Amino acid sequence: MQVGTNMIIQGGFAFDEDAQKQADFRQGTQLQACYLNDIRILDTEKHEWARVRVSGTPPLPRYGHTANISGPDIIFFGGWSIHSGARGEQNFIPPSDINYFIVLNTDNELIW
């Protein structure tokens, strides 16, 4: 998402092919480690990346989501998290852990 001359990116997916090959029968567990939940900002004029410090409890790592601005808030919606696609009683995820709708408040400091 672009804000002024900055592009803000939250989350993503960093696939490690070598680690995936070495995971053997635990490939699903290894894929969960590929999900990201940090926030980075690209200054599009200087072409420099910065990592942003955010207070509060961060959302689950995710990718494939959208981001929009509403007043002082950045709203993240959808995408895939480490819990996406869980099935059955053993894999039941409480609704509070799904967090497909996440708000980052930017009033004074960045707060989840």
Secondary structure as the mmCIF struct_conf table of DSSP 4:
data_model
#
loop_
_struct_conf.conf_type_id
_struct_conf.id
_struct_conf.beg_label_comp_id
_struct_conf.beg_label_asym_id
_struct_conf.beg_label_seq_id
_struct_conf.end_label_comp_id
_struct_conf.end_label_asym_id
_struct_conf.end_label_seq_id
STRN STRN1 GLN A 2 VAL A 3
TURN_TY1_P TURN_TY1_P1 GLY A 4 THR A 5
STRN STRN2 ASN A 6 PHE A 13
HELX_RH_AL_P HELX_RH_AL_P1 GLU A 17 GLN A 22
TURN_TY1_P TURN_TY1_P2 ALA A 23 ALA A 23
HELX_RH_3T_P HELX_RH_3T_P1 ASP A 24 ARG A 26
HELX_RH_AL_P HELX_RH_AL_P2 GLN A 27 GLN A 32
TURN_TY1_P TURN_TY1_P3 ALA A 33 CYS A 34
STRN STRN3 TYR A 35 ASP A 43
TURN_TY1_P TURN_TY1_P4 THR A 44 HIS A 47
STRN STRN4 GLU A 48 ARG A 51
HELX_LH_PP_P HELX_LH_PP_P1 VAL A 52 ARG A 53
STRN STRN5 SER A 55 SER A 55
BEND BEND1 GLY A 56 GLY A 56
HELX_LH_PP_P HELX_LH_PP_P2 THR A 57 PRO A 61
STRN STRN6 ARG A 62 TYR A 63
BEND BEND2 GLY A 64 GLY A 64
STRN STRN7 THR A 66 SER A 70
TURN_TY1_P TURN_TY1_P5 GLY A 71 PRO A 72
STRN STRN8 ASP A 73 PHE A 77
STRN STRN9 TRP A 80 SER A 81
TURN_TY1_P TURN_TY1_P6 ILE A 82 GLY A 85
TURN_TY1_P TURN_TY1_P7 GLY A 88 ASN A 91
HELX_RH_AL_P HELX_RH_AL_P3 PRO A 95 ILE A 98
STRN STRN10 PHE A 101 ASN A 105
BEND BEND3 ASP A 107 GLU A 109
STRN STRN11 ILE A 111 ILE A 111
#
